[in-house]
Amino acid sequence: MPLNIRSEEVNRLAETLASAARVSKTEAVRMALANELQRREASLAEFMEQIRHIQNRIATRPGTGLEADKAFFDDLNGEP
């Protein structure tokens, strides 16, 4: 399925990247899309690692034995 780019700015960026990388505009667009997807995937992996670190820290904490139900939260908020 063809991709039709109608934005002059996107076309200019594709031409600039194609010229710098000495590839076709199609290859420049492919490279840019692949790089952005890889960057996002790496960012997500880094975020998930940070979450795992937090989860591990929480898991090392001893339990309080308190049941966190509606009555518990009502008491925390000073509600009857």
N, CA, C and O of each residue as an XYZ file, in Angstrom:
320
protein
N       0.849     -1.175      0.000
C       0.000      0.000      0.000
C       0.893      1.237      0.000
O       1.763      1.365      0.862
N       0.696      2.135     -0.938
C       1.555      3.315     -1.033
C       1.260      4.323      0.080
O       0.147      4.401      0.600
N       2.276      5.074      0.420
C       2.171      6.145      1.400
C       2.297      7.451      0.637
O       3.285      7.682     -0.060
N       1.302      8.291      0.771
C       1.317      9.571      0.073
C       1.532     10.672      1.101
O       0.661     10.941      1.929
N       2.689     11.302      1.042
C       3.021     12.364      1.982
C       2.726     13.703      1.319
O       3.326     14.051      0.302
N       1.797     14.446      1.906
C       1.398     15.723      1.325
C       1.964     16.914      2.075
O       1.753     18.057      1.670
N       2.666     16.670      3.140
C       3.241     17.753      3.937
C       4.589     18.156      3.344
O       5.482     17.327      3.168
N       4.716     19.450      3.040
C       5.983     19.959      2.505
C       7.106     19.807      3.523
O       8.244     19.515      3.156
N       6.789     20.005      4.806
C       7.815     19.871      5.845
C       8.317     18.435      5.931
O       9.523     18.199      6.012
N       7.392     17.475      5.913
C       7.785     16.069      5.984
C       8.593     15.697      4.749
O       9.587     14.976      4.846
N       8.175     16.182      3.604
C       8.900     15.918      2.363
C      10.314     16.489      2.443
O      11.276     15.835      2.039
N      10.438     17.722      2.970
C      11.755     18.352      3.112
C      12.634     17.556      4.079
O      13.816     17.340      3.812
N      12.052     17.118      5.208
C      12.813     16.322      6.174
C      13.276     15.010      5.555
O      14.411     14.581      5.764
N      12.388     14.374      4.791
C      12.745     13.111      4.136
C      13.870     13.328      3.127
O      14.793     12.519      3.040
N      13.794     14.410      2.374
C      14.854     14.716      1.411
C      16.177     14.998      2.118
O      17.233     14.564      1.657
N      16.124     15.722      3.235
C      17.341     16.049      3.987
C      17.990     14.782      4.537
O      19.202     14.599      4.423
N      17.176     13.909      5.134
C      17.711     12.653      5.667
C      18.229     11.762      4.543
O      19.286     11.144      4.670
N      17.489     11.699      3.454
C      17.912     10.875      2.313
C      19.263     11.349      1.783
O      20.135     10.541      1.464
N      19.422     12.659      1.695
C      20.686     13.215      1.206
C      21.826     12.922      2.179
O      22.915     12.521      1.768
N      21.569     13.126      3.474
C      22.610     12.901      4.483
C      23.007     11.427      4.559
O      24.180     11.105      4.747
N      22.037     10.544      4.414
C      22.316      9.105      4.517
C      22.641      8.481      3.163
O      23.001      7.307      3.081
N      22.509      9.276      2.106
C      22.762      8.807      0.734
C      21.901      7.595      0.379
O      22.372      6.575     -0.122
N      20.594      7.773      0.673
C      19.609      6.736      0.348
C      18.427      7.413     -0.322
O      18.369      8.638     -0.420
N      17.487      6.602     -0.782
C      16.273      7.163     -1.390
C      15.374      7.763     -0.307
O      15.545      7.477      0.878
N      14.421      8.591     -0.720
C      13.479      9.149      0.244
C      12.674      8.037      0.908
O      12.378      8.110      2.100
N      12.322      7.015      0.146
C      11.575      5.887      0.710
C      12.387      5.216      1.809
O      11.857      4.906      2.876
N      13.666      4.993      1.553
C      14.531      4.373      2.553
C      14.714      5.300      3.753
O      14.776      4.834      4.891
N      14.802      6.599      3.510
C      14.943      7.560      4.600
C      13.715      7.521      5.505
O      13.847      7.548      6.728
N      12.541      7.458      4.921
C      11.298      7.369      5.706
C      11.274      6.052      6.474
O      10.902      6.026      7.647
N      11.670      4.953      5.820
C      11.707      3.649      6.493
C      12.654      3.690      7.685
O      12.325      3.207      8.768
N      13.834      4.272      7.476
C      14.823      4.368      8.541
C      14.284      5.200      9.703
O      14.416      4.813     10.864
N      13.683      6.330      9.390
C      13.167      7.216     10.431
C      12.073      6.528     11.235
O      12.049      6.624     12.462
N      11.181      5.846     10.560
C      10.102      5.142     11.260
C      10.655      4.006     12.112
O      10.240      3.828     13.258
N      11.581      3.244     11.563
C      12.177      2.134     12.310
C      12.927      2.653     13.537
O      12.833      2.069     14.616
N      13.675      3.754     13.370
C      14.412      4.327     14.502
C      13.472      4.839     15.582
O      13.741      4.654     16.769
N      12.384      5.476     15.197
C      11.430      5.988     16.182
C      10.762      4.842     16.935
O      10.588      4.914     18.152
N      10.390      3.796     16.221
C       9.790      2.639     16.889
C      10.784      1.992     17.858
O      10.405      1.598     18.961
N      12.028      1.883     17.459
C      13.063      1.312     18.326
C      13.278      2.189     19.550
O      13.434      1.678     20.659
N      13.287      3.506     19.359
C      13.463      4.438     20.473
C      12.328      4.303     21.470
O      12.555      4.295     22.680
N      11.112      4.197     20.968
C       9.953      4.054     21.855
C       9.987      2.735     22.602
O       9.649      2.674     23.784
N      10.395      1.679     21.912
C      10.486      0.361     22.544
C      11.533      0.383     23.659
O      11.306     -0.172     24.734
N      12.665      1.016     23.411
C      13.720      1.113     24.419
C      13.245      1.949     25.604
O      13.545      1.628     26.754
N      12.510      3.009     25.325
C      11.987      3.860     26.386
C      11.005      3.080     27.254
O      11.020      3.207     28.478
N      10.157      2.280     26.627
C       9.199      1.458     27.366
C       9.933      0.422     28.209
O       9.557      0.180     29.356
N      10.969     -0.189     27.655
C      11.740     -1.188     28.400
C      12.397     -0.540     29.614
O      12.432     -1.140     30.688
N      12.916      0.670     29.459
C      13.538      1.386     30.575
C      12.497      1.703     31.648
O      12.762      1.551     32.840
N      11.322      2.141     31.225
C      10.240      2.433     32.155
C       9.833      1.180     32.926
O       9.643      1.232     34.141
N       9.698      0.061     32.226
C       9.302     -1.188     32.875
C      10.368     -1.643     33.874
O      10.030     -2.216     34.911
N      11.629     -1.403     33.584
C      12.708     -1.751     34.519
C      12.589     -0.908     35.785
O      12.787     -1.415     36.889
N      12.267      0.376     35.632
C      12.071      1.232     36.797
C      10.887      0.734     37.627
O      10.951      0.727     38.856
N       9.820      0.322     36.969
C       8.642     -0.204     37.665
C       9.018     -1.477     38.418
O       8.619     -1.654     39.569
N       9.780     -2.363     37.782
C      10.216     -3.602     38.448
C      11.022     -3.287     39.699
O      10.875     -3.954     40.723
N      11.875     -2.267     39.617
C      12.685     -1.864     40.761
C      11.764     -1.419     41.910
O      11.976     -1.809     43.058
N      10.772     -0.627     41.610
C       9.821     -0.168     42.628
C       9.039     -1.349     43.192
O       8.849     -1.441     44.405
N       8.585     -2.248     42.329
C       7.847     -3.416     42.791
C       8.705     -4.271     43.718
O       8.212     -4.774     44.728
N       9.967     -4.438     43.389
C      10.867     -5.223     44.237
C      11.057     -4.567     45.601
O      11.095     -5.252     46.623
N      11.178     -3.233     45.617
C      11.312     -2.527     46.894
C      10.057     -2.708     47.734
O      10.151     -2.916     48.943
N       8.898     -2.633     47.121
C       7.640     -2.803     47.849
C       7.532     -4.226     48.383
O       7.068     -4.441     49.503
N       7.956     -5.188     47.586
C       7.850     -6.600     47.982
C       8.706     -6.920     49.202
O       8.413     -7.870     49.927
N       9.767     -6.135     49.442
C      10.629     -6.416     50.589
C      10.063     -5.859     51.895
O      10.557     -6.192     52.972
N       9.049     -5.027     51.812
C       8.446     -4.443     53.014
C       7.570     -5.490     53.708
O       6.849     -6.235     53.045
N       7.633     -5.546     55.033
C       6.775     -6.505     55.731
C       5.313     -6.064     55.683
O       5.015     -4.871     55.634
N       4.419     -7.026     55.697
C       2.993     -6.726     55.703
C       2.576     -6.118     57.031
O       3.202     -6.375     58.060
N       1.522     -5.313     57.012
C       1.037     -4.675     58.239
C      -0.015     -5.526     58.928
O      -0.278     -5.345     60.117
N      -0.614     -6.443     58.201
C      -1.696     -7.240     58.753
C      -3.035     -6.530     58.676
O      -4.066     -7.106     59.024
N      -3.028     -5.273     58.220
C      -4.278     -4.523     58.097
C      -4.969     -4.867     56.785
O      -4.327     -5.070     55.754
N      -6.288     -4.926     56.853
C      -7.061     -5.190     55.640
C      -7.446     -3.844     55.032
O      -8.082     -3.022     55.691
N      -7.070     -3.626     53.805
C      -7.347     -2.358     53.134
C      -8.696     -2.446     52.430
O      -8.764     -2.614     51.213
N      -9.768     -2.331     53.212
C     -11.121     -2.371     52.659
C     -11.735     -0.979     52.788
O     -11.046     -0.032     53.166
N     -13.012     -0.850     52.479
C     -13.682      0.447     52.529
C     -13.605      1.054     53.921
O     -13.351      2.251     54.055
N     -13.815      0.266     54.944
C     -13.769      0.777     56.315
C     -12.379      1.338     56.633
O     -12.267      2.361     57.308
N     -11.335      0.685     56.157
C      -9.966      1.140     56.371
C      -9.766      2.518     55.753
O      -9.241      3.422     56.404
N     -10.184      2.683     54.494
C      -9.995      3.963     53.816
C     -10.910      5.039     54.399
O     -10.514      6.201     54.481
N     -12.109      4.676     54.798
C     -12.991      5.640     55.453
C     -12.348      6.165     56.725
O     -12.407      7.364     56.999
N     -11.735      5.286     57.503
C     -11.069      5.690     58.739
C      -9.885      6.613     58.442
O      -9.668      7.589     59.162
N      -9.107      6.309     57.373
C      -7.997      7.161     57.000
C      -8.471      8.568     56.642
O      -7.781      9.549     56.918
N      -9.629      8.660     56.038
C     -10.167      9.947     55.588
C     -11.033     10.628     56.642
O     -11.616     11.681     56.384
N     -11.119     10.031     57.828
C     -11.917     10.611     58.891
C     -13.411     10.544     58.642
O     -14.177     11.346     59.176
N     -13.815      9.589     57.834
C     -15.238      9.416     57.545
C     -15.820      8.359     58.467
O     -15.125      7.425     58.867
N     -17.110      8.509     58.806
C     -17.745      7.516     59.691
C     -17.950      6.177     59.022
O     -18.471      5.250     59.642
